[in-house]
Amino acid sequence: MSGETLIAILPMYDFPWTAAANDALWAAISARLAEAGVQSPTRLTRGGELAVLWRHPGLIFGQACGYPYASGLRDAVTLIAAPEYSFPGCEDASHRSFLIRRVSDSRRELREFRGAGAALTVITAAAAINPEINVRITLSCRPVFLFGLRG
């Protein structure tokens, strides 16, 4: 890689409560790469702007949602896998998003939220943007971004 600092990122689900699992996953991947004679970083890179990290010249391994991949990364990176995550409530689903409300909110039907604010985790992830577009069209909601990239 001509002296470039190597990086590896698993940013899509790297929350404080999943960091140890991501570190363990990367340790296993890095060990397999080493066995195959492929140089790789010993630790994940965390923080920074995803659009920059995904195109970093030293990126040896990364993770992106399908939407950023299809809408701009396809020509910049090589797709090598599409992992499936398993979480309670998502059994037998290849993708699922949840629309939630406060327990104290008395509204029970989607139409009752017309004109209300809508919170998203990340605007560039298909898991956030597709339901959000459908809800905004249906209810004319205004989005509120909790964290991540803004569109």
N, C-alpha and C positions, 0 to 999 in steps of 0.2 A: 504494500500500500504506500510505498514511497515516503515513509516517515510520518505519515498522517496518524494522529491519535485515533485508536480504534474505540468505537462506542457500541453499546448494546442498549436498547430501550424496550421496555414492556409497559408503555404508558397508559394503555386504554383502561385498565382496571387496577391501577397501582395506587390504592388508597392506604392509609396507615394500617388498617386492619387486614390488608392483603399483601403488604410489603414483604413479610417473611416468606409467604408462599411464592411470590414472584422471585425473591432472592434464591430460594431453593430450586425453582424451575430453571433460573439462569445458571446456577451452579451445575446442574445436571447437563444442560445444553453445552455449557462451556467445557465441561469435562469430556463430553463426546467429541466436541470439535478438536480439543487437544489430542485425544486418541487418534483422530484422523489427520493430525499434523497441521491443523488450521489454528493460526494465532488468533486469540480473542481476548477482550478485556476480562479481568477477574470479577468486576462488579458492574452492575447496571448504572447507566447514567440516568440521573433524575433531575427534573426541573428543566427549564428552557422552553423555547417555543417549538411546538411539535412540527410545524411546517419547515423550520430550519433543521431540526434533528433528523427528520425523515430524509432530508437531502444532504446530510452531513457526509463529506467524502470518506470518512472513516467508519461509517455505519456498517457493522458486520452482521447485525441482527436487530430487527425492529418489529414493531407491532402497530397496525393501523386498522381502524374500522373499514368496512367495505366502502362506505361513501367517500372518504378521503382518497382511498386507493383508486376507485373508479373515476373520480372527478379530477384527479391531478397527479397521483403518484404512479400510475400504471407505467408511464414511460421513464420514470426515474428509479424504480426499484424492481426487484424480481420477486414475484409471489412464490413462496416455497411451502406454505401450509395454511390451512384454515382451521384453527383449533375450535373445539366446541366446549364451552364451559357449562358446568352443571351447578345450578343453585336451586334451593328449595322453592317450589312453586313454578318451576320452569321445566319440569320433566317432560320429555318427549317433544320439546319445542326447539326449533332451530333458531328462533328469535322471539323475544317477548319484551314489551315495554309496559310499564304500569302507569296509569293515570291515578293519582292519589289526591286525597283531600285531608284536612285536619279532622281528627275525630270529633271535635266540637262543632264542625260545620254541618248545618242541618240540611244542606242541599244533597239530594240523592240521585238526581238524574242529570245527564250530561247537559241537556238544554238549559238547566237552571244556572249554569255557569256562564251563560252568554254575557260578554263584556267584561268578564273577570280577568285577573292576571293569570298568566301561565308560567310556571317555572321549569326551566330545562337545565340539565347537567352540562351538556356540551352541544353546541349548535352544529359542529361538523360531523357528529356521529349519526349514522342513519337511524340508530335506535332512538335518538332524541328528535331528529328533524322530521322524520316521516309522520309519527303520530302528532307532533306539534303542528305540522302543516295541516293535517286533517282536522285537528281540533280548532285551529285558528280559522279555517275556512268555515267550519260548522258554527263556531261560536263568536267569531270576531274578537278573539282574545288578544291581549298584548303580551309578548313574552318577557319574562324576567330571567336573567341568566344567573345561576347559582355559582358556578365556577367553570373554568375551561375557556375555550376560545369563543370569541363572538364572531358571528357571521357578517 
